Amino acid sequence: MSTDRTSADYIIIGGGIAGASAGYELSKKGKVIILERENQPGYHTTGRSSAIFQKSYHNGDPLLHILVKASEEFLTR
């Protein structure tokens, strides 16, 4: 693993679930640097989003509704 912190193929701002996921996928193609302002990555919105399961969170999108319903059993275990 390279320790050079001065160059990258991709720079991602934010180490929440979206930034970390993007960084993971992009790391397969090149060097990634994730810039995070917080002391603990994923602390704010990622933590709140993953801590709440809301069956009605689909806003009329049929595909999202299917995904929410399919997740219920996994998340309640």
GIGI-V922636 format. One record per backbone hydrogen bond with DSSP energy under -0.5 kcal/mol. NH is the residue of the N-H (numbers start at 1). CO is the residue of the C=O. Records with the same first field share a line. If there is no record, write none. Layout:
# GIGI-V922636
NH = CO ; CO
This chain:
# GIGI-V922636
5 = 3
9 = 31
10 = 31
12 = 33
14 = 12 ; 35
20 = 16
21 = 17
22 = 18
23 = 19
24 = 20
25 = 21
26 = 22
27 = 23
28 = 25
29 = 26
30 = 26
33 = 10
35 = 12 ; 33
36 = 34
43 = 40
47 = 42
48 = 44
49 = 45
50 = 46
51 = 47
52 = 48 ; 49
54 = 52
55 = 53
57 = 54
58 = 56
59 = 56
61 = 58
62 = 60
65 = 61
66 = 62
67 = 63
68 = 64
69 = 65
70 = 66
71 = 67
72 = 68 ; 69
73 = 69
75 = 71
76 = 72
77 = 73 ; 74
